């Protein structure tokens, strides 16, 4: 009997680690799910694994030109590949002054260019991954889940699954 596999990919967490470890070698995102599925067969000793889909979760910063290009690639290429579904979250820059603990002063603008200091947090991606993993497990949509991330925030959810 085939194991039912679902693959959950934390895009930025994985892509940045891949770039670092592979010297920025090109990653074939089309072949990636099949490679992971075949490795899962080997690791768990299953005779067969049926891949029921790969979800790639990514955040983008639309205030930057690269954000638009990434969104286009995710929507117009990756999401159109068989068995791959993308979930995209737009980062929202928020003012985030820096606070010096030594002199107790807040720095609201960059001392070099005088632009406001802001951070575009990746809110929502981790929660979406955990929600999908738990809700799909609840309806028994998979018997094997593979989470591609090195983010320790996922440990409690994975341990509960």
N, CA, C and O atoms as a GROMACS GRO file, in nm:
protein
  644
    1UNK      N    1   0.084  -0.119   0.000
    1UNK     CA    2   0.000   0.000   0.000
    1UNK      C    3   0.088   0.125   0.000
    1UNK      O    4   0.188   0.131   0.072
    2UNK      N    5   0.052   0.222  -0.080
    2UNK     CA    6   0.132   0.344  -0.094
    2UNK      C    7   0.110   0.438   0.025
    2UNK      O    8  -0.002   0.451   0.076
    3UNK      N    9   0.216   0.500   0.067
    3UNK     CA   10   0.208   0.606   0.169
    3UNK      C   11   0.164   0.734   0.098
    3UNK      O   12   0.209   0.763  -0.013
    4UNK      N   13   0.077   0.811   0.163
    4UNK     CA   14   0.030   0.937   0.108
    4UNK      C   15   0.119   1.050   0.159
    4UNK      O   16   0.124   1.076   0.279
    5UNK      N   17   0.189   1.115   0.069
    5UNK     CA   18   0.290   1.216   0.103
    5UNK      C   19   0.240   1.356   0.073
    5UNK      O   20   0.176   1.381  -0.029
    6UNK      N   21   0.270   1.448   0.163
    6UNK     CA   22   0.251   1.592   0.141
    6UNK      C   23   0.383   1.659   0.173
    6UNK      O   24   0.450   1.626   0.271
    7UNK      N   25   0.420   1.752   0.089
    7UNK     CA   26   0.546   1.826   0.106
    7UNK      C   27   0.514   1.972   0.132
    7UNK      O   28   0.442   2.036   0.056
    8UNK      N   29   0.569   2.025   0.242
    8UNK     CA   30   0.549   2.164   0.283
    8UNK      C   31   0.686   2.233   0.280
    8UNK      O   32   0.779   2.189   0.348
    9UNK      N   33   0.698   2.340   0.202
    9UNK     CA   34   0.828   2.406   0.184
    9UNK      C   35   0.821   2.551   0.231
    9UNK      O   36   0.741   2.630   0.180
   10UNK      N   37   0.906   2.584   0.328
   10UNK     CA   38   0.925   2.722   0.373
   10UNK      C   39   1.026   2.783   0.275
   10UNK      O   40   1.147   2.767   0.292
   11UNK      N   41   0.975   2.854   0.173
   11UNK     CA   42   1.057   2.898   0.060
   11UNK      C   43   1.185   2.970   0.102
   11UNK      O   44   1.294   2.926   0.066
   12UNK      N   45   1.173   3.079   0.176
   12UNK     CA   46   1.292   3.158   0.207
   12UNK      C   47   1.388   3.083   0.296
   12UNK      O   48   1.510   3.090   0.277
   13UNK      N   49   1.336   3.012   0.392
   13UNK     CA   50   1.421   2.935   0.482
   13UNK      C   51   1.502   2.833   0.401
   13UNK      O   52   1.623   2.820   0.419
   14UNK      N   53   1.434   2.763   0.312
   14UNK     CA   54   1.502   2.663   0.229
   14UNK      C   55   1.593   2.727   0.125
   14UNK      O   56   1.708   2.686   0.110
   15UNK      N   57   1.542   2.827   0.053
   15UNK     CA   58   1.620   2.886  -0.057
   15UNK      C   59   1.750   2.949  -0.008
   15UNK      O   60   1.854   2.934  -0.071
   16UNK      N   61   1.744   3.020   0.104
   16UNK     CA   62   1.866   3.082   0.158
   16UNK      C   63   1.966   2.977   0.204
   16UNK      O   64   2.086   2.992   0.185
   17UNK      N   65   1.917   2.870   0.266
   17UNK     CA   66   2.006   2.760   0.306
   17UNK      C   67   2.065   2.692   0.184
   17UNK      O   68   2.184   2.659   0.182
   18UNK      N   69   1.984   2.671   0.081
   18UNK     CA   70   2.032   2.610  -0.044
   18UNK      C   71   2.142   2.696  -0.106
   18UNK      O   72   2.247   2.645  -0.144
   19UNK      N   73   2.118   2.827  -0.115
   19UNK     CA   74   2.216   2.918  -0.174
   19UNK      C   75   2.348   2.910  -0.098
   19UNK      O   76   2.455   2.908  -0.159
   20UNK      N   77   2.341   2.907   0.032
   20UNK     CA   78   2.460   2.905   0.116
   20UNK      C   79   2.538   2.774   0.101
   20UNK      O   80   2.660   2.774   0.092
   21UNK      N   81   2.466   2.663   0.099
   21UNK     CA   82   2.532   2.532   0.097
   21UNK      C   83   2.573   2.485  -0.042
   21UNK      O   84   2.659   2.399  -0.055
   22UNK      N   85   2.511   2.541  -0.146
   22UNK     CA   86   2.540   2.495  -0.282
   22UNK      C   87   2.620   2.596  -0.364
   22UNK      O   88   2.636   2.581  -0.485
   23UNK      N   89   2.669   2.699  -0.298
   23UNK     CA   90   2.738   2.808  -0.369
   23UNK      C   91   2.649   2.869  -0.477
   23UNK      O   92   2.694   2.898  -0.588
   24UNK      N   93   2.520   2.888  -0.442
   24UNK     CA   94   2.420   2.950  -0.528
   24UNK      C   95   2.397   2.873  -0.658
   24UNK      O   96   2.361   2.931  -0.761
   25UNK      N   97   2.418   2.742  -0.653
   25UNK     CA   98   2.390   2.657  -0.768
   25UNK      C   99   2.240   2.657  -0.796
   25UNK      O  100   2.160   2.664  -0.702
   26UNK      N  101   2.202   2.650  -0.922
   26UNK     CA  102   2.060   2.653  -0.961
   26UNK      C  103   1.987   2.532  -0.902
   26UNK      O  104   2.038   2.420  -0.904
   27UNK      N  105   1.868   2.557  -0.851
   27UNK     CA  106   1.782   2.450  -0.799
   27UNK      C  107   1.668   2.429  -0.898
   27UNK      O  108   1.598   2.524  -0.934
   28UNK      N  109   1.650   2.306  -0.941
   28UNK     CA  110   1.541   2.273  -1.032
   28UNK      C  111   1.414   2.249  -0.949
   28UNK      O  112   1.393   2.139  -0.898
   29UNK      N  113   1.332   2.352  -0.937
   29UNK     CA  114   1.212   2.344  -0.854
   29UNK      C  115   1.108   2.248  -0.912
   29UNK      O  116   1.023   2.200  -0.837
   30UNK      N  117   1.114   2.219  -1.041
   30UNK     CA  118   1.020   2.125  -1.102
   30UNK      C  119   1.053   1.982  -1.057
   30UNK      O  120   0.962   1.903  -1.028
   31UNK      N  121   1.181   1.949  -1.054
   31UNK     CA  122   1.224   1.814  -1.014
   31UNK      C  123   1.230   1.796  -0.863
   31UNK      O  124   1.225   1.683  -0.814
   32UNK      N  125   1.240   1.904  -0.790
   32UNK     CA  126   1.259   1.898  -0.645
   32UNK      C  127   1.158   1.808  -0.573
   32UNK      O  128   1.200   1.724  -0.494
   33UNK      N  129   1.026   1.823  -0.597
   33UNK     CA  130   0.930   1.736  -0.525
   33UNK      C  131   0.950   1.587  -0.553
   33UNK      O  132   0.936   1.505  -0.463
   34UNK      N  133   0.984   1.552  -0.679
   34UNK     CA  134   1.005   1.410  -0.710
   34UNK      C  135   1.130   1.356  -0.641
   34UNK      O  136   1.132   1.241  -0.596
   35UNK      N  137   1.233   1.438  -0.634
   35UNK     CA  138   1.356   1.396  -0.566
   35UNK      C  139   1.330   1.374  -0.418
   35UNK      O  140   1.376   1.276  -0.360
   36UNK      N  141   1.256   1.465  -0.356
   36UNK     CA  142   1.224   1.452  -0.214
   36UNK      C  143   1.137   1.328  -0.191
   36UNK      O  144   1.159   1.254  -0.095
   37UNK      N  145   1.038   1.306  -0.277
   37UNK     CA  146   0.951   1.189  -0.263
   37UNK      C  147   1.030   1.059  -0.276
   37UNK      O  148   1.008   0.966  -0.198
   38UNK      N  149   1.120   1.051  -0.372
   38UNK     CA  150   1.198   0.928  -0.387
   38UNK      C  151   1.292   0.907  -0.269
   38UNK      O  152   1.319   0.794  -0.229
   39UNK      N  153   1.344   1.016  -0.214
   39UNK     CA  154   1.428   1.004  -0.094
   39UNK      C  155   1.345   0.960   0.026
   39UNK      O  156   1.394   0.887   0.112
   40UNK      N  157   1.220   1.005   0.032
   40UNK     CA  158   1.130   0.964   0.140
   40UNK      C  159   1.106   0.814   0.135
   40UNK      O  160   1.104   0.747   0.238
   41UNK      N  161   1.087   0.760   0.014
   41UNK     CA  162   1.069   0.616  -0.003
   41UNK      C  163   1.188   0.542   0.056
   41UNK      O  164   1.172   0.443   0.128
   42UNK      N  165   1.306   0.589   0.026
   42UNK     CA  166   1.428   0.526   0.075
   42UNK      C  167   1.439   0.536   0.227
   42UNK      O  168   1.472   0.438   0.294
   43UNK      N  169   1.410   0.654   0.282
   43UNK     CA  170   1.427   0.676   0.425
   43UNK      C  171   1.326   0.602   0.512
   43UNK      O  172   1.362   0.550   0.617
   44UNK      N  173   1.202   0.597   0.468
   44UNK     CA  174   1.100   0.533   0.552
   44UNK      C  175   1.079   0.387   0.516
   44UNK      O  176   1.003   0.317   0.583
   45UNK      N  177   1.145   0.342   0.413
   45UNK     CA  178   1.136   0.201   0.376
   45UNK      C  179   1.003   0.164   0.314
   45UNK      O  180   0.965   0.046   0.317
   46UNK      N  181   0.931   0.259   0.259
   46UNK     CA  182   0.803   0.230   0.194
   46UNK      C  183   0.828   0.173   0.055
   46UNK      O  184   0.928   0.203  -0.009
   47UNK      N  185   0.736   0.091   0.011
   47UNK     CA  186   0.746   0.037  -0.125
   47UNK      C  187   0.707   0.141  -0.228
   47UNK      O  188   0.758   0.143  -0.340
   48UNK      N  189   0.616   0.227  -0.187
   48UNK     CA  190   0.567   0.329  -0.279
   48UNK      C  191   0.517   0.450  -0.200
   48UNK      O  192   0.462   0.436  -0.091
   49UNK      N  193   0.538   0.568  -0.257
   49UNK     CA  194   0.487   0.691  -0.198
   49UNK      C  195   0.411   0.765  -0.307
   49UNK      O  196   0.461   0.784  -0.417
   50UNK      N  197   0.289   0.805  -0.274
   50UNK     CA  198   0.209   0.883  -0.369
   50UNK      C  199   0.213   1.028  -0.322
   50UNK      O  200   0.164   1.060  -0.214
   51UNK      N  201   0.271   1.115  -0.404
   51UNK     CA  202   0.284   1.256  -0.369
   51UNK      C  203   0.151   1.326  -0.396
   51UNK      O  204   0.108   1.338  -0.511
   52UNK      N  205   0.086   1.371  -0.290
   52UNK     CA  206  -0.042   1.439  -0.302
   52UNK      C  207  -0.028   1.590  -0.310
   52UNK      O  208  -0.126   1.662  -0.295
   53UNK      N  209   0.092   1.637  -0.332
   53UNK     CA  210   0.109   1.779  -0.354
   53UNK      C  211   0.220   1.842  -0.272
   53UNK      O  212   0.256   1.797  -0.163
   54UNK      N  213   0.271   1.948  -0.329
   54UNK     CA  214   0.374   2.028  -0.267
   54UNK      C  215   0.321   2.169  -0.252
   54UNK      O  216   0.274   2.229  -0.348
   55UNK      N  217   0.329   2.222  -0.131
   55UNK     CA  218   0.290   2.360  -0.107
   55UNK      C  219   0.416   2.438  -0.073
   55UNK      O  220   0.490   2.402   0.018
   56UNK      N  221   0.439   2.544  -0.146
   56UNK     CA  222   0.554   2.632  -0.125
   56UNK      C  223   0.502   2.764  -0.070
   56UNK      O  224   0.421   2.832  -0.133
   57UNK      N  225   0.549   2.799   0.050
   57UNK     CA  226   0.504   2.919   0.120
   57UNK      C  227   0.614   3.023   0.111
   57UNK      O  228   0.728   2.999   0.153
   58UNK      N  229   0.581   3.140   0.057
   58UNK     CA  230   0.682   3.244   0.039
   58UNK      C  231   0.625   3.380   0.078
   58UNK      O  232   0.506   3.406   0.062
   59UNK      N  233   0.713   3.464   0.128
   59UNK     CA  234   0.674   3.602   0.153
   59UNK      C  235   0.752   3.690   0.056
   59UNK      O  236   0.864   3.659   0.016
   60UNK      N  237   0.688   3.800   0.019
   60UNK     CA  238   0.753   3.891  -0.076
   60UNK      C  239   0.740   4.034  -0.025
   60UNK      O  240   0.645   4.069   0.044
   61UNK      N  241   0.838   4.113  -0.061
   61UNK     CA  242   0.837   4.255  -0.027
   61UNK      C  243   0.812   4.332  -0.156
   61UNK      O  244   0.903   4.350  -0.237
   62UNK      N  245   0.689   4.378  -0.174
   62UNK     CA  246   0.651   4.446  -0.298
   62UNK      C  247   0.705   4.589  -0.306
   62UNK      O  248   0.685   4.656  -0.407
   63UNK      N  249   0.772   4.636  -0.201
   63UNK     CA  250   0.833   4.769  -0.208
   63UNK      C  251   0.965   4.762  -0.285
   63UNK      O  252   1.024   4.866  -0.317
   64UNK      N  253   1.011   4.641  -0.313
   64UNK     CA  254   1.136   4.622  -0.387
   64UNK      C  255   1.106   4.559  -0.522
   64UNK      O  256   1.013   4.481  -0.537
   65UNK      N  257   1.188   4.594  -0.621
   65UNK     CA  258   1.170   4.542  -0.757
   65UNK      C  259   1.178   4.389  -0.758
   65UNK      O  260   1.105   4.323  -0.832
   66UNK      N  261   1.267   4.334  -0.677
   66UNK     CA  262   1.284   4.188  -0.672
   66UNK      C  263   1.156   4.119  -0.624
   66UNK      O  264   1.129   4.006  -0.663
   67UNK      N  265   1.079   4.187  -0.539
   67UNK     CA  266   0.954   4.131  -0.489
   67UNK      C  267   0.854   4.105  -0.601
   67UNK      O  268   0.788   4.002  -0.604
   68UNK      N  269   0.845   4.200  -0.692
   68UNK     CA  270   0.755   4.182  -0.807
   68UNK      C  271   0.799   4.070  -0.898
   68UNK      O  272   0.717   3.993  -0.948
   69UNK      N  273   0.931   4.060  -0.920
   69UNK     CA  274   0.983   3.951  -1.004
   69UNK      C  275   0.958   3.815  -0.939
   69UNK      O  276   0.918   3.720  -1.006
   70UNK      N  277   0.982   3.807  -0.807
   70UNK     CA  278   0.960   3.681  -0.737
   70UNK      C  279   0.812   3.643  -0.741
   70UNK      O  280   0.778   3.527  -0.764
   71UNK      N  281   0.724   3.740  -0.718
   71UNK     CA  282   0.580   3.712  -0.722
   71UNK      C  283   0.540   3.660  -0.860
   71UNK      O  284   0.462   3.566  -0.870
   72UNK      N  285   0.594   3.721  -0.964
   72UNK     CA  286   0.565   3.676  -1.100
   72UNK      C  287   0.612   3.533  -1.123
   72UNK      O  288   0.540   3.453  -1.182
   73UNK      N  289   0.732   3.500  -1.077
   73UNK     CA  290   0.786   3.365  -1.093
   73UNK      C  291   0.703   3.264  -1.014
   73UNK      O  292   0.670   3.156  -1.064
   74UNK      N  293   0.668   3.300  -0.890
   74UNK     CA  294   0.588   3.209  -0.807
   74UNK      C  295   0.450   3.184  -0.870
   74UNK      O  296   0.404   3.070  -0.875
   75UNK      N  297   0.384   3.290  -0.916
   75UNK     CA  298   0.249   3.278  -0.973
   75UNK      C  299   0.248   3.221  -1.114
   75UNK      O  300   0.166   3.135  -1.147
   76UNK      N  301   0.339   3.269  -1.198
   76UNK     CA  302   0.332   3.237  -1.341
   76UNK      C  303   0.416   3.118  -1.382
   76UNK      O  304   0.400   3.066  -1.493
   77UNK      N  305   0.505   3.072  -1.295
   77UNK     CA  306   0.583   2.952  -1.328
   77UNK      C  307   0.560   2.842  -1.226
   77UNK      O  308   0.503   2.738  -1.258
   78UNK      N  309   0.604   2.864  -1.104
   78UNK     CA  310   0.604   2.756  -1.005
   78UNK      C  311   0.464   2.705  -0.975
   78UNK      O  312   0.442   2.584  -0.969
   79UNK      N  313   0.368   2.795  -0.956
   79UNK     CA  314   0.232   2.755  -0.922
   79UNK      C  315   0.164   2.679  -1.036
   79UNK      O  316   0.065   2.610  -1.014
   80UNK      N  317   0.216   2.690  -1.156
   80UNK     CA  318   0.157   2.622  -1.272
   80UNK      C  319   0.217   2.484  -1.296
   80UNK      O  320   0.176   2.414  -1.389
   81UNK      N  321   0.313   2.445  -1.214
   81UNK     CA  322   0.373   2.313  -1.229
   81UNK      C  323   0.279   2.209  -1.167
   81UNK      O  324   0.217   2.235  -1.064
   82UNK      N  325   0.267   2.092  -1.230
   82UNK     CA  326   0.178   1.990  -1.176
   82UNK      C  327   0.214   1.952  -1.032
   82UNK      O  328   0.329   1.921  -1.002
   83UNK      N  329   0.114   1.956  -0.945
   83UNK     CA  330   0.133   1.914  -0.806
   83UNK      C  331   0.195   2.017  -0.715
   83UNK      O  332   0.215   1.991  -0.596
   84UNK      N  333   0.227   2.136  -0.768
   84UNK     CA  334   0.287   2.240  -0.685
   84UNK      C  335   0.188   2.355  -0.670
   84UNK      O  336   0.129   2.402  -0.767
   85UNK      N  337   0.171   2.398  -0.546
   85UNK     CA  338   0.081   2.509  -0.516
   85UNK      C  339   0.160   2.609  -0.434
   85UNK      O  340   0.228   2.572  -0.338
   86UNK      N  341   0.151   2.736  -0.469
   86UNK     CA  342   0.223   2.839  -0.393
   86UNK      C  343   0.126   2.918  -0.306
   86UNK      O  344   0.012   2.945  -0.344
   87UNK      N  345   0.176   2.955  -0.190
   87UNK     CA  346   0.103   3.041  -0.098
   87UNK      C  347   0.193   3.163  -0.076
   87UNK      O  348   0.305   3.150  -0.028
   88UNK      N  349   0.144   3.280  -0.112
   88UNK     CA  350   0.226   3.401  -0.108
   88UNK      C  351   0.171   3.500  -0.005
   88UNK      O  352   0.051   3.528  -0.002
   89UNK      N  353   0.261   3.550   0.077
   89UNK     CA  354   0.227   3.653   0.176
   89UNK      C  355   0.308   3.777   0.141
   89UNK      O  356   0.429   3.769   0.121
   90UNK      N  357   0.241   3.893   0.136
   90UNK     CA  358   0.313   4.018   0.112
   90UNK      C  359   0.358   4.075   0.246
   90UNK      O  360   0.279   4.089   0.340
   91UNK      N  361   0.486   4.107   0.252
   91UNK     CA  362   0.539   4.170   0.373
   91UNK      C  363   0.494   4.316   0.375
   91UNK      O  364   0.489   4.382   0.271
   92UNK      N  365   0.463   4.363   0.492
   92UNK     CA  366   0.420   4.502   0.510
   92UNK      C  367   0.526   4.575   0.593
   92UNK      O  368   0.541   4.548   0.712
   93UNK      N  369   0.599   4.668   0.529
   93UNK     CA  370   0.700   4.742   0.607
   93UNK      C  371   0.633   4.821   0.720
   93UNK      O  372   0.534   4.891   0.699
   94UNK      N  373   0.689   4.810   0.839
   94UNK     CA  374   0.639   4.882   0.956
   94UNK      C  375   0.754   4.961   1.016
   94UNK      O  376   0.867   4.912   1.022
   95UNK      N  377   0.725   5.083   1.060
   95UNK     CA  378   0.831   5.157   1.128
   95UNK      C  379   0.880   5.077   1.249
   95UNK      O  380   0.800   5.027   1.329
   96UNK      N  381   1.009   5.066   1.260
   96UNK     CA  382   1.067   4.990   1.370
   96UNK      C  383   1.196   5.059   1.414
   96UNK      O  384   1.305   5.021   1.369
   97UNK      N  385   1.184   5.159   1.501
   97UNK     CA  386   1.305   5.229   1.545
   97UNK      C  387   1.396   5.135   1.622
   97UNK      O  388   1.352   5.039   1.685
   98UNK      N  389   1.524   5.166   1.615
   98UNK     CA  390   1.624   5.093   1.692
   98UNK      C  391   1.642   5.162   1.825
   98UNK      O  392   1.638   5.285   1.833
   99UNK      N  393   1.663   5.084   1.928
   99UNK     CA  394   1.680   5.141   2.062
   99UNK      C  395   1.818   5.100   2.114
   99UNK      O  396   1.849   4.982   2.125
  100UNK      N  397   1.898   5.198   2.145
  100UNK     CA  398   2.030   5.172   2.201
  100UNK      C  399   2.017   5.154   2.352
  100UNK      O  400   1.976   5.245   2.423
  101UNK      N  401   2.053   5.037   2.400
  101UNK     CA  402   2.044   5.009   2.543
  101UNK      C  403   2.153   5.081   2.621
  101UNK      O  404   2.141   5.103   2.742
  102UNK      N  405   2.260   5.117   2.552
  102UNK     CA  406   2.371   5.183   2.619
  102UNK      C  407   2.339   5.329   2.652
  102UNK      O  408   2.355   5.373   2.766
  103UNK      N  409   2.292   5.404   2.550
  103UNK     CA  410   2.265   5.547   2.574
  103UNK      C  411   2.116   5.578   2.586
  103UNK      O  412   2.079   5.694   2.609
  104UNK      N  413   2.030   5.477   2.573
  104UNK     CA  414   1.886   5.490   2.590
  104UNK      C  415   1.823   5.587   2.490
  104UNK      O  416   1.734   5.664   2.525
  105UNK      N  417   1.871   5.582   2.364
  105UNK     CA  418   1.817   5.669   2.259
  105UNK      C  419   1.757   5.581   2.150
  105UNK      O  420   1.813   5.478   2.113
  106UNK      N  421   1.643   5.625   2.098
  106UNK     CA  422   1.582   5.557   1.984
  106UNK      C  423   1.628   5.624   1.856
  106UNK      O  424   1.633   5.747   1.846
  107UNK      N  425   1.661   5.543   1.758
  107UNK     CA  426   1.701   5.593   1.627
  107UNK      C  427   1.588   5.559   1.531
  107UNK      O  428   1.564   5.442   1.501
  108UNK      N  429   1.518   5.661   1.483
  108UNK     CA  430   1.403   5.638   1.396
  108UNK      C  431   1.438   5.650   1.248
  108UNK      O  432   1.370   5.594   1.163
  109UNK      N  433   1.545   5.725   1.218
  109UNK     CA  434   1.588   5.743   1.079
  109UNK      C  435   1.732   5.696   1.064
  109UNK      O  436   1.812   5.705   1.157
  110UNK      N  437   1.763   5.648   0.946
  110UNK     CA  438   1.898   5.602   0.917
  110UNK      C  439   1.995   5.720   0.924
  110UNK      O  440   1.970   5.824   0.865
  111UNK      N  441   2.107   5.704   0.997
  111UNK     CA  442   2.202   5.814   1.008
  111UNK      C  443   2.274   5.845   0.877
  111UNK      O  444   2.337   5.951   0.865
  112UNK      N  445   2.267   5.756   0.777
  112UNK     CA  446   2.337   5.778   0.650
  112UNK      C  447   2.247   5.842   0.545
  112UNK      O  448   2.289   5.937   0.478
  113UNK      N  449   2.124   5.791   0.529
  113UNK     CA  450   2.036   5.841   0.422
  113UNK      C  451   1.913   5.914   0.476
  113UNK      O  452   1.835   5.969   0.399
  114UNK      N  453   1.895   5.914   0.607
  114UNK     CA  454   1.786   5.982   0.675
  114UNK      C  455   1.646   5.924   0.645
  114UNK      O  456   1.545   5.986   0.676
  115UNK      N  457   1.641   5.804   0.585
  115UNK     CA  458   1.513   5.738   0.561
  115UNK      C  459   1.465   5.670   0.690
  115UNK      O  460   1.547   5.627   0.771
  116UNK      N  461   1.333   5.660   0.708
  116UNK     CA  462   1.282   5.593   0.828
  116UNK      C  463   1.327   5.448   0.833
  116UNK      O  464   1.330   5.379   0.731
  117UNK      N  465   1.362   5.402   0.951
  117UNK     CA  466   1.400   5.262   0.971
  117UNK      C  467   1.272   5.181   0.980
  117UNK      O  468   1.186   5.208   1.065
  118UNK      N  469   1.260   5.082   0.893
  118UNK     CA  470   1.140   4.998   0.891
  118UNK      C  471   1.181   4.853   0.868
  118UNK      O  472   1.286   4.826   0.810
  119UNK      N  473   1.097   4.763   0.914
  119UNK     CA  474   1.119   4.621   0.891
  119UNK      C  475   0.996   4.565   0.823
  119UNK      O  476   0.882   4.601   0.855
  120UNK      N  477   1.021   4.476   0.728
  120UNK     CA  478   0.911   4.409   0.659
  120UNK      C  479   0.908   4.266   0.709
  120UNK      O  480   0.969   4.177   0.650
  121UNK      N  481   0.837   4.243   0.816
  121UNK     CA  482   0.833   4.112   0.879
  121UNK      C  483   0.761   4.008   0.796
  121UNK      O  484   0.673   4.039   0.715
  122UNK      N  485   0.800   3.884   0.818
  122UNK     CA  486   0.742   3.772   0.744
  122UNK      C  487   0.628   3.711   0.825
  122UNK      O  488   0.625   3.591   0.849
  123UNK      N  489   0.535   3.794   0.865
  123UNK     CA  490   0.422   3.747   0.946
  123UNK      C  491   0.328   3.665   0.860
  123UNK      O  492   0.294   3.703   0.748
  124UNK      N  493   0.286   3.553   0.912
  124UNK     CA  494   0.184   3.473   0.844
  124UNK      C  495   0.233   3.346   0.780
  124UNK      O  496   0.157   3.248   0.775
  125UNK      N  497   0.355   3.341   0.731
  125UNK     CA  498   0.404   3.223   0.659
  125UNK      C  499   0.410   3.102   0.752
  125UNK      O  500   0.357   2.996   0.719
  126UNK      N  501   0.475   3.117   0.866
  126UNK     CA  502   0.488   3.004   0.959
  126UNK      C  503   0.351   2.956   1.006
  126UNK      O  504   0.326   2.836   1.015
  127UNK      N  505   0.263   3.050   1.037
  127UNK     CA  506   0.128   3.014   1.082
  127UNK      C  507   0.052   2.939   0.972
  127UNK      O  508  -0.021   2.844   1.001
  128UNK      N  509   0.068   2.981   0.847
  128UNK     CA  510   0.000   2.914   0.736
  128UNK      C  511   0.051   2.771   0.719
  128UNK      O  512  -0.028   2.680   0.693
  129UNK      N  513   0.181   2.751   0.733
  129UNK     CA  514   0.237   2.617   0.721
  129UNK      C  515   0.182   2.526   0.830
  129UNK      O  516   0.136   2.416   0.802
  130UNK      N  517   0.188   2.573   0.954
  130UNK     CA  518   0.140   2.491   1.066
  130UNK      C  519  -0.010   2.463   1.051
  130UNK      O  520  -0.054   2.350   1.074
  131UNK      N  521  -0.088   2.563   1.014
  131UNK     CA  522  -0.232   2.544   0.997
  131UNK      C  523  -0.260   2.439   0.891
  131UNK      O  524  -0.344   2.351   0.911
  132UNK      N  525  -0.192   2.448   0.778
  132UNK     CA  526  -0.214   2.349   0.671
  132UNK      C  527  -0.169   2.210   0.714
  132UNK      O  528  -0.238   2.112   0.686
  133UNK      N  529  -0.055   2.200   0.780
  133UNK     CA  530  -0.008   2.069   0.824
  133UNK      C  531  -0.108   2.005   0.919
  133UNK      O  532  -0.141   1.887   0.906
  134UNK      N  533  -0.157   2.082   1.016
  134UNK     CA  534  -0.251   2.028   1.115
  134UNK      C  535  -0.389   1.998   1.054
  134UNK      O  536  -0.447   1.894   1.082
  135UNK      N  537  -0.440   2.090   0.972
  135UNK     CA  538  -0.574   2.068   0.916
  135UNK      C  539  -0.575   1.952   0.817
  135UNK      O  540  -0.672   1.876   0.812
  136UNK      N  541  -0.469   1.936   0.738
  136UNK     CA  542  -0.463   1.822   0.646
  136UNK      C  543  -0.442   1.690   0.720
  136UNK      O  544  -0.491   1.586   0.677
  137UNK      N  545  -0.369   1.695   0.831
  137UNK     CA  546  -0.353   1.574   0.913
  137UNK      C  547  -0.487   1.537   0.976
  137UNK      O  548  -0.521   1.419   0.985
  138UNK      N  549  -0.563   1.636   1.018
  138UNK     CA  550  -0.693   1.614   1.082
  138UNK      C  551  -0.787   1.535   0.991
  138UNK      O  552  -0.860   1.447   1.036
  139UNK      N  553  -0.784   1.568   0.860
  139UNK     CA  554  -0.872   1.499   0.764
  139UNK      C  555  -0.802   1.380   0.699
  139UNK      O  556  -0.850   1.324   0.600
  140UNK      N  557  -0.688   1.342   0.755
  140UNK     CA  558  -0.610   1.226   0.708
  140UNK      C  559  -0.575   1.236   0.560
  140UNK      O  560  -0.585   1.138   0.486
  141UNK      N  561  -0.533   1.356   0.517
  141UNK     CA  562  -0.497   1.378   0.378
  141UNK      C  563  -0.355   1.330   0.346
  141UNK      O  564  -0.314   1.331   0.230
  142UNK      N  565  -0.282   1.288   0.447
  142UNK     CA  566  -0.149   1.232   0.425
  142UNK      C  567  -0.113   1.140   0.541
  142UNK      O  568  -0.164   1.151   0.652
  143UNK      N  569  -0.022   1.048   0.510
  143UNK     CA  570   0.034   0.962   0.614
  143UNK      C  571   0.180   0.997   0.640
  143UNK      O  572   0.237   0.961   0.743
  144UNK      N  573   0.242   1.067   0.544
  144UNK     CA  574   0.379   1.113   0.558
  144UNK      C  575   0.384   1.260   0.518
  144UNK      O  576   0.342   1.298   0.410
  145UNK      N  577   0.437   1.342   0.609
  145UNK     CA  578   0.457   1.484   0.579
  145UNK      C  579   0.606   1.513   0.582
  145UNK      O  580   0.679   1.464   0.667
  146UNK      N  581   0.648   1.593   0.487
  146UNK     CA  582   0.786   1.640   0.486
  146UNK      C  583   0.783   1.791   0.491
  146UNK      O  584   0.724   1.856   0.405
  147UNK      N  585   0.845   1.845   0.593
  147UNK     CA  586   0.856   1.990   0.609
  147UNK      C  587   0.998   2.029   0.575
  147UNK      O  588   1.094   1.982   0.638
  148UNK      N  589   1.013   2.114   0.475
  148UNK     CA  590   1.144   2.160   0.433
  148UNK      C  591   1.167   2.297   0.493
  148UNK      O  592   1.122   2.399   0.439
  149UNK      N  593   1.238   2.299   0.604
  149UNK     CA  594   1.268   2.421   0.678
  149UNK      C  595   1.366   2.386   0.787
  149UNK      O  596   1.372   2.271   0.832
  150UNK      N  597   1.442   2.483   0.830
  150UNK     CA  598   1.528   2.460   0.946
  150UNK      C  599   1.485   2.551   1.061
  150UNK      O  600   1.560   2.573   1.156
  151UNK      N  601   1.363   2.603   1.052
  151UNK     CA  602   1.308   2.694   1.152
  151UNK      C  603   1.262   2.614   1.274
  151UNK      O  604   1.171   2.532   1.263
  152UNK      N  605   1.322   2.639   1.386
  152UNK     CA  606   1.290   2.567   1.510
  152UNK      C  607   1.150   2.599   1.561
  152UNK      O  608   1.098   2.527   1.647
  153UNK      N  609   1.087   2.705   1.511
  153UNK     CA  610   0.950   2.738   1.553
  153UNK      C  611   0.851   2.627   1.517
  153UNK      O  612   0.743   2.620   1.576
  154UNK      N  613   0.886   2.542   1.422
  154UNK     CA  614   0.796   2.435   1.379
  154UNK      C  615   0.803   2.311   1.467
  154UNK      O  616   0.718   2.223   1.455
  155UNK      N  617   0.901   2.302   1.554
  155UNK     CA  618   0.922   2.180   1.633
  155UNK      C  619   0.797   2.138   1.711
  155UNK      O  620   0.760   2.021   1.703
  156UNK      N  621   0.729   2.227   1.785
  156UNK     CA  622   0.610   2.182   1.860
  156UNK      C  623   0.502   2.123   1.770
  156UNK      O  624   0.442   2.021   1.805
  157UNK      N  625   0.476   2.184   1.656
  157UNK     CA  626   0.374   2.133   1.564
  157UNK      C  627   0.413   1.997   1.509
  157UNK      O  628   0.331   1.905   1.503
  158UNK      N  629   0.539   1.984   1.470
  158UNK     CA  630   0.586   1.857   1.415
  158UNK      C  631   0.582   1.747   1.521
  158UNK      O  632   0.541   1.635   1.491
  159UNK      N  633   0.621   1.779   1.643
  159UNK     CA  634   0.616   1.680   1.750
  159UNK      C  635   0.472   1.636   1.777
  159UNK      O  636   0.449   1.518   1.807
  160UNK      N  637   0.377   1.727   1.769
  160UNK     CA  638   0.237   1.691   1.791
  160UNK      C  639   0.180   1.607   1.677
  160UNK      O  640   0.093   1.522   1.700
  161UNK      N  641   0.228   1.628   1.556
  161UNK     CA  642   0.181   1.547   1.445
  161UNK      C  643   0.233   1.406   1.461
  161UNK      O  644   0.205   1.320   1.377
   0.00000   0.00000   0.00000
